[in-house]
Amino acid sequence: MYWLNVISKPGLLKLLVGKSADVKTDALNWYHTAKAAEWTCFNDVGLEVPDADFVEQLLVFNIRQNRFRPIVLPVFSRRTLYVKALLDHKTYERKEWVNKWP
């Protein structure tokens, strides 16, 4: 059994500074789900998290009833997820993040 390495919990906690307790709870629940996952490709993600999107090589998840979006760079060959951003819906919709990370 191989688990994913979600990089990094301290980085995610930094992204949560100033966010409400419910956002923190949902983000940490997402973190634990991702950490325990055995995803080897986007299809694996979609089977477990149907509302996840793959945008420009990035995985986009929905938390807090779609009000926040963790943006993640997956490296499936290394079984690693790099958390790049946690955006509210309004910021996400501006799409300024789309080409920020490969």
VEXDREN-2710 file (C-alpha; in Angstrom, 1 decimal):
% VEXDREN-2710
k/r/px/py/pz
1/MET/0.0/0.0/0.0
2/TYR/1.4/3.4/-1.0
3/TRP/0.0/6.7/0.4
4/LEU/0.4/10.0/-1.2
5/ASN/2.8/12.5/0.2
6/VAL/1.0/15.8/0.5
7/ILE/3.5/18.7/0.6
8/SER/3.1/20.2/3.0
9/LYS/0.9/20.4/6.0
10/PRO/2.8/23.4/7.4
11/GLY/2.4/25.1/4.0
12/LEU/-1.4/24.4/4.1
13/LEU/-1.6/25.7/7.6
14/LYS/0.1/28.9/6.5
15/LEU/-2.6/29.2/3.7
16/LEU/-5.3/28.8/6.4
17/VAL/-4.1/31.8/8.6
18/GLY/-7.0/34.2/9.0
19/LYS/-9.5/31.8/7.6
20/SER/-12.6/30.8/9.7
21/ALA/-12.6/27.6/11.8
22/ASP/-15.0/25.8/9.4
23/VAL/-12.6/26.5/6.4
24/LYS/-9.7/25.1/8.5
25/THR/-11.7/22.0/9.4
26/ASP/-12.7/21.3/5.8
27/ALA/-9.1/22.0/4.5
28/LEU/-7.6/19.6/7.1
29/ASN/-10.2/17.0/6.3
30/TRP/-9.3/17.3/2.6
31/TYR/-5.6/17.0/3.6
32/HIS/-6.2/13.8/5.5
33/THR/-8.3/12.3/2.7
34/ALA/-5.6/13.2/0.1
35/LYS/-2.8/11.9/2.4
36/ALA/-4.5/8.5/2.7
37/ALA/-5.4/8.2/-1.0
38/GLU/-3.7/5.9/-3.4
39/TRP/-4.1/8.0/-6.5
40/THR/-1.8/7.2/-9.4
41/CYS/-3.5/9.3/-12.0
42/PHE/-6.3/11.8/-12.4
43/ASN/-8.8/9.1/-13.1
44/ASP/-8.1/7.7/-9.6
45/VAL/-8.8/11.1/-8.1
46/GLY/-12.1/11.4/-10.0
47/LEU/-13.3/8.1/-8.7
48/GLU/-12.8/9.2/-5.1
49/VAL/-13.5/12.9/-5.5
50/PRO/-15.9/13.3/-8.5
51/ASP/-16.0/17.2/-8.3
52/ALA/-12.2/17.5/-8.6
53/ASP/-11.0/19.2/-11.8
54/PHE/-7.8/18.9/-13.8
55/VAL/-6.9/22.4/-15.1
56/GLU/-3.5/23.1/-16.8
57/GLN/-1.8/20.2/-15.1
58/LEU/-3.2/21.2/-11.7
59/LEU/-5.8/19.5/-9.6
60/VAL/-8.5/21.7/-8.2
61/PHE/-10.6/20.5/-5.3
62/ASN/-13.7/22.0/-3.7
63/ILE/-14.2/22.5/0.0
64/ARG/-16.7/24.4/2.1
65/GLN/-19.5/23.8/-0.3
66/ASN/-17.4/25.1/-3.2
67/ARG/-16.5/28.3/-1.5
68/PHE/-12.8/27.4/-1.3
69/ARG/-10.5/25.6/-3.7
70/PRO/-7.2/23.9/-2.9
71/ILE/-5.0/24.1/-6.0
72/VAL/-2.6/21.2/-6.1
73/LEU/0.3/20.2/-8.4
74/PRO/0.2/16.4/-8.7
75/VAL/3.3/14.4/-9.5
76/PHE/1.7/11.0/-9.7
77/SER/4.9/9.2/-10.6
78/ARG/6.3/10.3/-7.2
79/ARG/3.0/9.9/-5.4
80/THR/3.3/13.5/-4.3
81/LEU/0.8/16.4/-4.2
82/TYR/2.2/20.0/-3.9
83/VAL/-0.3/22.4/-2.3
84/LYS/0.1/25.6/-4.2
85/ALA/-2.9/27.7/-3.1
86/LEU/-6.1/27.8/-1.2
87/LEU/-8.4/30.3/-3.1
88/ASP/-11.8/31.6/-2.3
89/HIS/-14.4/31.3/-5.1
90/LYS/-14.1/34.9/-6.2
91/THR/-10.3/34.7/-6.5
92/TYR/-10.5/31.3/-8.2
93/GLU/-12.9/32.6/-10.9
94/ARG/-10.5/35.4/-11.9
95/LYS/-8.2/32.6/-13.3
96/GLU/-5.0/34.5/-12.5
97/TRP/-3.6/31.3/-11.0
98/VAL/-4.1/29.1/-14.1
99/ASN/-0.6/29.5/-15.6
100/LYS/1.3/30.3/-12.4
101/TRP/2.6/26.8/-11.7
102/PRO/3.4/24.0/-14.1
END
